[in-house]
Amino acid sequence: MLDMLQYEDIDSLYAANLECRACGLRQGCKQVVISRGNPAGRVMLVGEGPGAQEDAQGKVFVGPAGQLLDKILAAAELPPEDVYITNVVKCRPPGNRLPKAEETKRCLPWLERQIDLVAPKLIVCLGALAAQTLISPDLRITRDRGRWSRYRDIDITATFHPAALLRDAKLKRPVWEDFKVIRDYYKRFREE
Ligand code: URA
């Protein structure tokens, strides 16, 4: 296993991550897609993995789910300059399938080091994969969304993935309920 502590800043982490070949996903995608937003941002959002548009453009959440996410973030008054967005896996799974457990495991040290270096005040897991990876493997998104816990010493919560909202409009209300709590939490530390 790579020693992640050797990457002391986000740029050196990115440079190494771009060269990663730890699982088979890299063979089937165009590029490693790591993030967008401000690495000094206090709110970190974690999705699943890049889709077709992300793979083409090299940035996370730029396709339809990303456009919806931006609307949600604006409605929740989370300013782009304080938000950092990434995914559990950094390479697009073929046909947008779910990343396999082994792929997630191989990619996890990158995400863990990203969290160390970004050091957000709050992490929002978008969808079950991020929530099960960072909160608990037993988490069920329908049952457990909106609950708060800790990842190391960071407050963390989970809500439905924006792509799920595009498939099922009924999920919009619970997601908005979750983001209202996130908005209020953010307001409390915004002025710090
Ligand atoms: N879905 C994700 O989980 N991440 C992206 O970057 C795009 C779609």
Boltz pocket constraint, residues with backbone or C-beta under 6 A from the ligand:
constraints:
  - pocket:
      binder: B
      contacts: [[A, 47], [A, 48], [A, 49], [A, 50], [A, 51], [A, 54], [A, 59], [A, 60], [A, 61], [A, 62], [A, 63], [A, 65], [A, 66], [A, 86], [A, 87], [A, 126], [A, 163]]
      max_distance: 6.0
